[in-house]
Amino acid sequence: MCKACNYTIHAAQHHFGWDNALVPAERVAPGSTILFKCHDSSAGQLGPHSTVADVAVLDFGKINPVSGPVYIEGAEPGDALKITFEGFAPQPREGRGWGWTANIPGFGLLADQFTDPALINWSFDPATLTPAMWSKEGRVPLKPFTGTIGNALAEPGLHSVVPPRRVGGNMDIRDLATGSTLWLPVEVAGALFSVGDTHAAQGDGEICGTAIESPMDVTLTFDLVKGANLPRPRFETPGPVTRHLDAKGYEVTTGIGPDLMSAARDAVSYMVDHLCATRGMAAVEAYMLASTCGDLRISEIVDMPNWVVSFYFPRAVFE
């Protein structure tokens, strides 16, 4: 339990999709600190003993649950909700931190190349967050964060939680971690804030569509900025954002061409091939591993007609 928290939003207080007609789970004043108990993105459909057969039968109507919504007193359309990330605590399973990474057919940057389900279960120390073991030779550095975080939209009705939106949502920004501050546009009275989709680690791009999906307790502090009129979310970090990956340098592959999406796909495919050739990995395992720790970056976007996208894989995973 968070001793500094004013409120707790329990795991049962969750919903699927954004809807400004939802009844708030809690009404709080600006300045409040709240502990959110968040499900993993499967809403408990997967667990430490799940197999690849369970991936094939996932109910997508129960994907990405978010805890909330929370009504912030005094929040009005045109304001901004300022959210400070105070901390993340894994919810242990059988005494260990736990998470999963899957290739879900039809989902991910290279969905056309990886059409069969696949699953990796992760185990880690929830207290120290030491790197999580990948097979016998690799360890992925951990950096807990929340993938889905946002306010309700002005438009009525139920809106899918899958795509990111102008008020936040499923943004999957790895750097929304402890110490960061996020500002979200408010479009309805009270903001109706929700959060979920917690991860133990992810690379920038989340290329296979999943990271190390892990249930977490998330502690957030809320403030209100009147009349901010933000067009979209923005955030600040408290310092460097890749220290957990930088120590040993990177292996980097590139994609080059006139289309950024095609170049991103080429860079990732190249890295999958590189890991298979140098590490003897199966292609789908290389794809899933890269999703948890590798970063897509736009290296050049001015030298027309071709742009350069690079994929950075941290050597610290294997060294």
C-alpha positions as CSV (number, residue, x, y, z in Angstrom):
1,M,0.0,0.0,0.0
2,C,1.2,3.5,-0.8
3,K,1.4,5.4,2.5
4,A,1.5,8.8,0.7
5,C,-1.5,8.0,-1.4
6,N,-4.9,9.7,-0.9
7,Y,-6.8,7.1,-2.8
8,T,-6.6,3.6,-4.3
9,I,-8.2,2.5,-7.6
10,H,-8.5,-1.3,-7.3
11,A,-8.0,-3.7,-10.1
12,A,-11.8,-4.5,-10.2
13,Q,-12.3,-0.8,-11.1
14,H,-11.3,-1.1,-14.8
15,H,-13.0,-0.7,-18.2
16,F,-12.3,-1.4,-21.8
17,G,-12.4,1.6,-24.1
18,W,-12.9,5.3,-23.6
19,D,-16.4,6.6,-22.9
20,N,-17.3,9.9,-21.3
21,A,-20.5,8.4,-19.9
22,L,-18.7,6.1,-17.5
23,V,-19.4,6.5,-13.8
24,P,-16.2,7.7,-12.1
25,A,-14.4,5.2,-9.8
26,E,-13.4,8.1,-7.6
27,R,-13.7,11.9,-7.5
28,V,-10.5,13.7,-6.3
29,A,-9.2,17.2,-5.8
30,P,-6.1,18.5,-7.7
31,G,-3.0,17.7,-5.7
32,S,-4.1,14.2,-4.9
33,T,-1.8,11.1,-5.1
34,I,-3.5,7.9,-6.3
35,L,-2.4,4.3,-6.3
36,F,-3.7,2.5,-9.4
37,K,-3.7,-1.3,-9.3
38,C,-3.4,-2.2,-13.0
39,H,-3.9,-5.4,-14.9
40,D,-1.6,-6.7,-17.6
41,S,-2.8,-6.0,-21.1
42,S,-4.4,-9.4,-21.4
43,A,-6.6,-8.6,-18.4
44,G,-5.5,-11.8,-16.8
45,Q,-6.1,-14.1,-19.7
46,L,-2.4,-15.0,-19.7
47,G,-0.5,-16.0,-16.6
48,P,2.9,-17.5,-15.6
49,H,1.9,-20.9,-16.8
50,S,0.2,-19.9,-20.1
51,T,1.2,-21.6,-23.3
52,V,1.2,-20.5,-26.9
53,A,-2.2,-22.2,-27.3
54,D,-3.6,-19.5,-24.9
55,V,-2.3,-16.7,-27.2
56,A,-4.3,-18.2,-30.1
57,V,-7.6,-17.9,-28.2
58,L,-7.2,-14.4,-26.6
59,D,-10.5,-12.5,-26.3
60,F,-9.7,-9.1,-28.0
61,G,-12.7,-7.6,-26.3
62,K,-10.7,-7.9,-23.1
63,I,-7.5,-6.4,-24.2
64,N,-5.8,-3.3,-22.6
65,P,-8.0,-2.8,-19.6
66,V,-7.5,0.6,-17.9
67,S,-8.1,1.4,-14.3
68,G,-10.5,4.3,-13.5
69,P,-11.9,6.6,-14.6
70,V,-11.0,9.3,-12.1
71,Y,-12.9,12.6,-12.0
72,I,-10.6,15.5,-11.2
73,E,-12.6,18.3,-9.5
74,G,-12.5,21.6,-11.4
75,A,-11.2,20.1,-14.6
76,E,-12.9,21.6,-17.7
77,P,-12.5,21.4,-21.4
78,G,-9.4,23.4,-22.4
79,D,-7.5,22.6,-19.2
80,A,-4.6,20.2,-19.0
81,L,-4.1,17.4,-16.5
82,K,-0.6,17.4,-15.1
83,I,0.5,13.9,-14.1
84,T,3.7,13.1,-12.1
85,F,4.9,9.5,-12.2
86,E,5.8,8.7,-8.6
87,G,6.6,5.0,-8.9
88,F,5.9,1.5,-10.2
89,A,5.7,-1.7,-8.2
90,P,5.3,-5.1,-9.9
91,Q,2.5,-7.3,-8.7
92,P,4.3,-10.6,-7.8
93,R,3.0,-14.0,-9.1
94,E,4.2,-16.9,-7.0
95,G,6.7,-14.6,-5.3
96,R,8.3,-13.3,-8.5
97,G,7.7,-10.4,-10.9
98,W,6.1,-11.8,-14.0
99,G,5.3,-10.7,-17.5
100,W,4.8,-12.0,-21.0
101,T,5.7,-11.2,-24.6
102,A,3.7,-12.6,-27.5
103,N,3.5,-12.6,-31.2
104,I,-0.2,-12.2,-31.9
105,P,-1.3,-13.1,-35.4
106,G,-2.4,-10.1,-37.4
107,F,-0.7,-7.6,-35.0
108,G,2.7,-5.9,-35.1
109,L,5.0,-4.2,-37.6
110,L,5.9,-7.4,-39.4
111,A,2.5,-9.2,-39.0
112,D,2.7,-10.4,-42.6
113,Q,6.0,-12.1,-41.9
114,F,5.1,-13.7,-38.6
115,T,1.7,-15.3,-38.9
116,D,1.8,-17.9,-36.1
117,P,1.3,-17.2,-32.4
118,A,4.3,-17.3,-30.1
119,L,4.8,-16.7,-26.3
120,I,7.6,-16.0,-23.9
121,N,7.0,-15.9,-20.1
122,W,9.4,-13.7,-18.1
123,S,10.3,-13.9,-14.4
124,F,12.2,-11.2,-12.4
125,D,12.9,-9.9,-8.9
126,P,10.1,-7.5,-8.2
127,A,12.2,-5.6,-5.5
128,T,15.5,-5.1,-7.4
129,L,14.2,-5.1,-11.0
130,T,17.5,-6.8,-12.1
131,P,17.5,-7.6,-15.8
132,A,15.1,-10.4,-16.8
133,M,16.5,-13.6,-18.2
134,W,16.0,-14.3,-21.9
135,S,16.8,-18.0,-22.5
136,K,20.3,-19.0,-21.4
137,E,22.4,-16.2,-22.8
138,G,20.6,-12.9,-22.6
139,R,19.1,-10.5,-20.0
140,V,16.8,-7.6,-20.7
141,P,17.2,-4.5,-18.6
142,L,13.9,-3.4,-17.0
143,K,12.3,0.0,-16.9
144,P,8.7,-0.1,-15.8
145,F,6.2,2.3,-17.4
146,T,2.6,2.5,-18.4
147,G,1.6,2.0,-22.0
148,T,-2.0,3.3,-21.9
149,I,-2.8,6.6,-20.1
150,G,-5.4,9.2,-21.1
151,N,-8.5,11.2,-20.6
152,A,-12.0,10.7,-22.0
153,L,-12.8,12.1,-25.5
154,A,-15.4,14.8,-26.1
155,E,-17.2,12.6,-28.6
156,P,-19.9,10.5,-27.0
157,G,-20.0,6.7,-27.2
158,L,-17.4,3.9,-26.7
159,H,-14.1,4.4,-28.4
160,S,-11.5,1.6,-28.8
161,V,-8.6,1.6,-26.3
162,V,-6.2,0.3,-29.0
163,P,-5.1,3.4,-30.9
164,P,-3.4,6.5,-29.3
165,R,-5.5,9.7,-29.5
166,R,-5.2,13.4,-29.0
167,V,-6.1,13.0,-25.2
168,G,-3.5,10.2,-24.7
169,G,-4.5,6.6,-24.8
170,N,-2.4,3.6,-25.9
171,M,0.8,5.7,-26.7
172,D,3.3,3.0,-25.5
173,I,5.9,5.7,-24.7
174,R,8.7,3.9,-22.7
175,D,9.8,7.1,-21.0
176,L,6.5,7.7,-19.2
177,A,8.4,6.1,-16.2
178,T,9.2,7.1,-12.6
179,G,10.1,10.8,-12.3
180,S,8.5,11.9,-15.6
181,T,5.7,14.4,-15.9
182,L,2.9,14.2,-18.5
183,W,0.4,16.8,-19.6
184,L,-2.9,15.6,-21.1
185,P,-5.6,17.8,-22.8
186,V,-9.0,17.8,-21.0
187,E,-12.1,17.6,-23.2
188,V,-14.8,16.7,-20.7
189,A,-15.7,17.9,-17.2
190,G,-13.6,16.1,-14.7
191,A,-11.2,14.8,-17.4
192,L,-12.2,11.2,-16.6
193,F,-8.6,9.9,-16.4
194,S,-7.7,6.2,-16.7
195,V,-4.4,4.2,-16.8
196,G,-3.2,0.7,-17.6
197,D,-1.2,-1.6,-19.9
198,T,1.8,-1.6,-17.7
199,H,5.1,-3.0,-18.9
200,A,8.3,-4.1,-17.3
201,A,10.3,-3.2,-20.4
202,Q,9.8,-2.1,-24.0
203,G,11.8,-0.9,-26.9
204,D,10.8,2.3,-28.7
205,G,8.3,1.1,-31.4
206,E,7.1,-2.0,-29.6
207,I,7.7,-3.7,-32.9
208,C,5.9,-7.0,-32.4
209,G,3.0,-5.3,-30.7
210,T,3.8,-6.5,-27.2
211,A,6.5,-5.6,-24.7
212,I,7.2,-7.4,-21.3
213,E,3.5,-7.1,-20.4
214,S,3.3,-7.1,-16.6
215,P,0.7,-6.2,-14.0
216,M,1.9,-3.2,-11.9
217,D,0.8,-0.9,-9.1
218,V,1.2,2.7,-10.4
219,T,1.4,5.8,-8.2
220,L,0.5,9.1,-9.8
221,T,0.1,12.7,-8.5
222,F,-2.5,14.9,-10.3
223,D,-2.5,18.7,-10.8
224,L,-4.6,20.9,-13.0
225,V,-3.4,23.6,-15.4
226,K,-6.3,25.9,-16.2
227,G,-6.7,27.1,-19.8
228,A,-3.7,25.3,-21.2
229,N,-5.4,24.4,-24.5
230,L,-2.9,21.7,-25.5
231,P,-3.3,20.2,-29.0
232,R,-1.9,16.9,-27.9
233,P,0.0,15.3,-25.0
234,R,3.5,16.4,-24.0
235,F,5.9,15.1,-21.3
236,E,9.2,15.8,-19.6
237,T,11.7,13.3,-18.3
238,P,13.9,13.8,-15.2
239,G,17.1,12.9,-16.9
240,P,18.7,10.5,-19.4
241,V,16.2,7.9,-20.8
242,T,18.4,5.0,-22.0
243,R,21.0,4.5,-19.2
244,H,19.6,1.0,-18.6
245,L,20.6,0.0,-22.2
246,D,23.6,2.1,-23.1
247,A,26.5,0.5,-21.2
248,K,27.7,-1.9,-24.0
249,G,26.7,0.0,-27.1
250,Y,24.4,-1.1,-29.8
251,E,24.1,-3.3,-32.9
252,V,22.3,-1.1,-35.6
253,T,20.5,-2.0,-38.8
254,T,19.0,0.5,-41.3
255,G,16.1,0.8,-43.7
256,I,16.4,3.4,-46.5
257,G,13.7,4.6,-48.9
258,P,11.0,7.2,-49.6
259,D,8.5,5.8,-47.2
260,L,9.1,5.8,-43.4
261,M,6.9,2.8,-42.6
262,S,8.6,0.7,-45.3
263,A,12.0,1.8,-44.1
264,A,11.1,0.9,-40.5
265,R,10.0,-2.5,-41.6
266,D,13.2,-3.0,-43.5
267,A,15.3,-2.0,-40.6
268,V,13.5,-4.4,-38.3
269,S,13.6,-7.3,-40.7
270,Y,17.3,-6.7,-41.2
271,M,17.9,-6.9,-37.4
272,V,15.8,-10.1,-37.1
273,D,18.0,-11.6,-39.8
274,H,21.2,-10.3,-38.1
275,L,20.2,-11.8,-34.7
276,C,19.3,-15.1,-36.3
277,A,22.7,-15.2,-38.1
278,T,24.8,-14.1,-35.2
279,R,23.0,-15.7,-32.2
280,G,21.3,-18.8,-33.8
281,M,17.9,-17.5,-32.7
282,A,14.6,-18.5,-34.3
283,A,13.2,-15.5,-36.3
284,V,10.1,-15.1,-34.2
285,E,12.2,-15.2,-31.0
286,A,14.5,-12.5,-32.4
287,Y,11.4,-10.4,-33.3
288,M,9.9,-10.7,-29.9
289,L,13.2,-10.0,-28.1
290,A,13.8,-6.9,-30.2
291,S,10.3,-5.6,-29.3
292,T,11.3,-5.6,-25.6
293,C,14.5,-3.7,-25.8
294,G,15.3,-2.4,-29.4
295,D,14.7,1.1,-30.5
296,L,13.4,2.4,-33.9
297,R,14.8,5.9,-34.7
298,I,14.4,8.3,-37.6
299,S,18.1,9.0,-38.4
300,E,17.5,11.2,-41.4
301,I,14.4,12.8,-42.9
302,V,15.7,15.7,-45.1
303,D,17.8,14.2,-47.9
304,M,15.0,13.6,-50.3
305,P,13.8,11.4,-51.9
306,N,15.1,8.8,-49.4
307,W,14.9,8.7,-45.6
308,V,16.8,6.6,-43.1
309,V,15.3,4.6,-40.2
310,S,17.7,2.8,-37.9
311,F,17.0,0.0,-35.4
312,Y,19.2,-0.1,-32.3
313,F,19.6,-3.3,-30.5
314,P,21.5,-3.0,-27.1
315,R,24.5,-5.2,-26.8
316,A,24.1,-5.3,-23.0
317,V,21.4,-7.9,-23.5
318,F,24.1,-10.5,-24.5
319,E,27.2,-9.2,-22.8
